[in-house]
Amino acid sequence: MGLTATNLPEGDSRKDKGQALSSSPQREIIFETARLQLVRANLIDIPHFVAVYCSQVMMAHLGSPFSEEQAAARIDTWNTQWNELGWGGGVVIDKNTQASIGTAKIILTKLPDYLGSHEVGYMILPQYQGNRFASEITGGAVKYLFERARAQQIVADVHPDNSPSNRVLQKLGFLNQGIKSYNQADFPGYDQQRIWLLTQDKWKADNKT
Ligand SMILES: CC(C)(COP(=O)(O)OP(=O)(O)OC[C@H]1O[C@@H](n2cnc3c(N)ncnc32)[C@H](O)[C@@H]1OP(=O)(O)O)[C@@H](O)C(=O)NCCC(=O)NCCS
């Protein structure tokens, strides 16, 4: 089924919200890097979220693909988190082409051993992979968290077999904390994770000029 802002049932409050947001020429920018922006998601992004989260290939190391409803619900969840808590996720935009190339999140982690720490995550669609986009948006997220959100440490979790993703974190200076088996409510079936950690002190030391 193709969920869009315009085929939601009449009277569904999300429909009005979607129409209002989709007619807005401006996207709310969370932060930007040389080539990319992270922007707040809205209902016009449902097809993009379906492409990212309902694909077997994209979700190969994250349990099983979402249903279209689950993918769309992620937009609402993130926007609620932004409005109520000041963190969430968004759409990664290529500034040059304005294409939506993936998603990224900056949240407070639910990983039991790291409660109170921030967490980053990223997804880049296959046609845009291999351009160091994940490294760039995650580097921007780290900078945003340490400089603007005053985070003390940032955690990330990656399936041990997800080599490109593990590499992204290693390149950014995250330290490998070993493999855990946390139950991830948002990603059923994603039952083994390598944990990566970056403290503000290490980041500052690594980025001293
Ligand atoms: C993981 C993912 C975000 C990487 O996106 P990307 O934009 O291609 O990543 P980058 O180009 O910034 O960096 C990838 C790095 O991994 C390396 N790499 C790619 N394939 C690799 C492999 N099979 N083994 C080892 N390293 C690999 C790249 O060479 C690059 O490192 P380098 O800069 O030192 O050359 C993307 O593959 C993706 O979205 N996958 C599906 C969703 C997912 O797994 N997200 C992460 C959840 S934890």
The ligand as an ORCA input file, in Angstrom:
! r2SCAN-3c Opt
* xyz 0 1
  C      26.209      1.685      6.797
  C      25.893      2.742      5.769
  C      25.106      3.863      6.448
  C      27.190      3.315      5.201
  O      26.865      4.386      4.326
  P      27.940      5.017      3.350
  O      27.510      6.415      3.055
  O      28.189      4.134      2.201
  O      29.233      5.043      4.306
  P      30.593      5.842      4.074
  O      30.849      5.952      2.598
  O      30.566      7.109      4.863
  O      31.689      4.931      4.805
  C      31.701      3.550      4.642
  C      33.094      3.054      4.992
  O      33.026      1.618      5.029
  C      33.931      1.096      4.070
  N      33.339     -0.136      3.566
  C      32.378     -0.271      2.641
  N      32.111     -1.590      2.470
  C      32.921     -2.263      3.313
  C      33.110     -3.628      3.609
  N      32.397     -4.584      2.996
  N      34.034     -3.971      4.548
  C      34.768     -3.025      5.185
  N      34.602     -1.685      4.948
  C      33.699     -1.327      4.025
  C      34.081      2.181      3.045
  O      35.264      2.027      2.266
  C      34.125      3.414      3.948
  O      35.359      3.513      4.624
  P      36.546      4.476      4.098
  O      35.978      5.878      4.145
  O      37.644      4.242      5.058
  O      36.870      4.076      2.695
  C      25.055      2.151      4.614
  O      25.739      1.036      4.106
  C      23.638      1.765      5.037
  O      22.755      2.625      5.148
  N      23.398      0.469      5.248
  C      22.042     -0.025      5.589
  C      21.519      0.551      6.907
  C      22.472      0.327      8.044
  O      23.005     -0.746      8.214
  N      22.699      1.417      8.805
  C      23.585      1.379      9.948
  C      22.873      0.792     11.092
  S      23.963      0.579     12.479
*
